Amino acid sequence: QHSVGQALGAAAGPDWTPPAYETWRLAERTLANPGSPGGEAWRLTLEPIGALPAWAAGDIAEIGPPGDPAPAAREYSVASIPADGRVELLVRLMRRPDGTPGLASGWLAHDLAPGGEVPMRLRANRAFHGPAAATPMILIGNGTGLAGLRAHLKARAADPAQGGAWLLFGERTAAHDSFYDAELQAWRASGVLARLDRCFSRDAGDGRYVQALVAEAADDIRAWVDRGAAIYVCGSLEGMSQAVHAALEDALGADRLADLLETGRYRRDVY
């Protein structure tokens, strides 16, 4: 709406106001998947210039990339919790058809200097907030969607009353795309993760996508749901989310899955 108004030379309407960004700085940037056959994925750490705001696992970082006129904000799942004292993101470098980097991801991944300022605000995403700590969670995702699921795992790790979690995750190669591997293994050892299932679509002898993990574990998913588990899906809208939804329908039945959606026990943050 705002972009159309700009193109027509109209003033911003009363129902739209530009985001009120706070100023953050880039504290750290690390390539998370060197050697991957997929696009670059970067781990970014951002620290506030002022006071640390509050947010919850599942919330969204809105970042204003540079440009005149100001481009639309880009949204990224927050991979950290306030107890970390910083916002962590996992950003995929997007490429235009001609191979040049995307405006926002190219700036964040390549052009922004360490210590450089980032206009950002944290937006509540209540539709992806976690359930009560005692509720078991089935977390399903692919690619950089692991960021949003990681925040939920961090929140669970900090709560002794947590009811256990199960992560099903898909990426390209185990050697290059096992994001947050040491952390996930530590959570598996400590019991924060009751179960960890991963697949890698480009690896010889595997070749599966995350929806295949869901199909293979249908009996166990039904058992978890029977004892009250909530299902959270984060990652690609195209392909992954539809395929996972279909696999969950096969595992649970369309009516039961619809009931979980209606009662807030099946939540998705897909893009």
Secondary structure, DSSP 4 states (H G I P E B T S, - for coil): -HHHHHHHTPPPPTT-----PEEEEEEEEEES-TT-SS--EEEEEEEESSPPPP--TT-EEEE----SSPPPPEEEE--S-GGGTSEEEEEE--B-TTSPBPHHHHIIIIISPTT-EEEEEEE--GGG----TTS-EEEEEEGGGHHHHHHHHHHHHT-TT---EEEEEEES-TTT--TTHHHHHHHHHHTSEEEEEEEETTSTT----HHHHHHHTHHHHHHHHHTT-EEEEEE-IIIIIHHHHHHHHHHH-HHHHHHHHHTTSEEEEE-
